[in-house]
C-alpha cells in the first residue's frame, strides 16, 4: 500500500511539476533553469513527503537517523527526476512532430 501511495504521489507531483515548468517557461522564457529546478523538484518533494508521512508495515514512521531511509529518499529523488525528464522529452517530441 505504501508503494502505491509513493508511486501515485510521484505521478501527481510530476504532473504538477510539468504544469509549473510550463507556466514558468512561458512567463520567463530565458530562465529555463529556474523552470527546470522548480518543475523537477516538485515530484521529489511530494514523493519524499509521502514516504516520510506514511507508516511501514510494523506501524512505525521512517527515521531520518536510519541509513535505509536516506537510501530510499535518494531512490525516490532519482526516479522522480527521471520520470520528469522522460515526460518533458516525450512532450517535446510530440510537439516537434506536430
Backbone torsions as a table, in degrees:
resi	resn	phi	psi	omega
1	UNK	NA	-39.8	-179.7
2	UNK	-63.6	-39.0	-180.0
3	UNK	-64.3	-40.5	178.3
4	UNK	-64.0	-38.9	177.3
5	UNK	-64.0	-41.1	-179.8
6	UNK	-68.0	-43.6	178.0
7	UNK	-62.0	-43.6	-179.8
8	UNK	-67.4	-35.3	176.9
9	UNK	-70.3	-32.3	175.3
10	UNK	-65.7	-41.6	179.2
11	UNK	-66.6	-45.4	179.2
12	UNK	-64.7	-40.5	177.5
13	UNK	-65.6	-35.5	178.1
14	UNK	-67.5	-41.6	178.0
15	UNK	-63.3	-45.2	177.9
16	UNK	-65.2	-37.7	179.0
17	UNK	-65.9	-40.5	178.1
18	UNK	-66.8	-37.5	176.4
19	UNK	-62.6	-47.7	178.4
20	UNK	-63.8	-38.7	177.1
21	UNK	-58.9	-46.3	179.8
22	UNK	-64.6	-41.0	-179.7
23	UNK	-67.1	-43.1	179.4
24	UNK	-68.2	-40.5	-179.3
25	UNK	-62.6	-40.0	-177.6
26	UNK	-71.5	-37.9	-176.7
27	UNK	-81.1	-35.8	179.8
28	UNK	-128.7	80.3	-174.0
29	UNK	-58.5	-40.0	-178.6
30	UNK	-70.0	-19.9	-176.3
31	UNK	-91.1	62.4	-179.9
32	UNK	-69.6	-30.0	-179.4
33	UNK	-69.2	-37.7	177.4
34	UNK	-64.1	-43.2	179.0
35	UNK	-63.0	-40.1	-179.5
36	UNK	-69.7	-39.8	179.9
37	UNK	-65.9	-45.5	-179.8
38	UNK	-68.1	-44.6	-178.4
39	UNK	-66.6	-42.7	-179.1
40	UNK	-77.9	-25.0	179.1
41	UNK	-76.0	-23.7	-178.0
42	UNK	-61.1	-52.2	179.5
43	UNK	-66.8	-28.5	177.9
44	UNK	-65.5	-47.1	-179.1
45	UNK	-65.9	-44.8	-178.8
46	UNK	-64.9	-42.8	179.1
47	UNK	-65.8	-42.6	179.4
48	UNK	-65.9	-41.7	178.5
49	UNK	-66.5	-35.4	176.3
50	UNK	-65.5	-43.4	179.0
51	UNK	-63.4	-44.6	-178.8
52	UNK	-71.1	-22.9	-178.3
53	UNK	-89.5	-14.0	-178.6
54	UNK	-97.5	155.6	-179.6
55	UNK	-95.8	151.6	176.9
56	UNK	-78.9	-179.3	-178.6
57	UNK	-64.3	-28.0	179.4
58	UNK	-84.4	1.3	175.2
59	UNK	90.7	5.6	-179.4
60	UNK	-106.4	148.6	176.0
61	UNK	-83.3	157.1	179.0
62	UNK	-68.1	144.7	179.8
63	UNK	-103.0	136.9	178.4
64	UNK	-74.7	-6.4	176.0
65	UNK	-86.0	-7.2	-176.6
66	UNK	-95.0	135.8	179.3
67	UNK	-66.5	-34.9	-179.8
68	UNK	-62.1	-37.0	177.4
69	UNK	-62.0	-43.1	180.0
70	UNK	-67.2	-35.7	176.9
71	UNK	-67.3	-38.9	176.9
72	UNK	-65.9	-41.7	177.6
73	UNK	-63.8	-36.2	175.7
74	UNK	-65.2	-40.7	176.8
75	UNK	-65.2	-39.4	177.5
76	UNK	-63.9	-43.0	179.4
77	UNK	-63.9	-42.4	-179.4
78	UNK	-65.6	-42.8	-179.4
79	UNK	-70.2	-35.5	178.9
80	UNK	-67.1	-44.2	179.7
81	UNK	-67.9	-39.4	176.6
82	UNK	-61.7	-42.9	178.1
83	UNK	-64.2	-41.7	179.7
84	UNK	-62.7	-48.2	-178.8
85	UNK	-65.1	-40.0	178.8
86	UNK	-61.1	-43.4	179.6
87	UNK	-70.9	-34.6	176.2
88	UNK	-64.8	-43.9	178.7
89	UNK	-64.5	-40.9	178.4
90	UNK	-63.8	-42.1	178.1
91	UNK	-65.4	-38.4	177.5
92	UNK	-62.9	-42.4	179.7
93	UNK	-67.8	-35.8	177.9
94	UNK	-66.7	-41.1	-179.8
95	UNK	-68.4	-38.0	-179.4
96	UNK	-67.0	-36.0	180.0
97	UNK	-74.8	-21.1	175.3
98	UNK	83.9	NA	NA
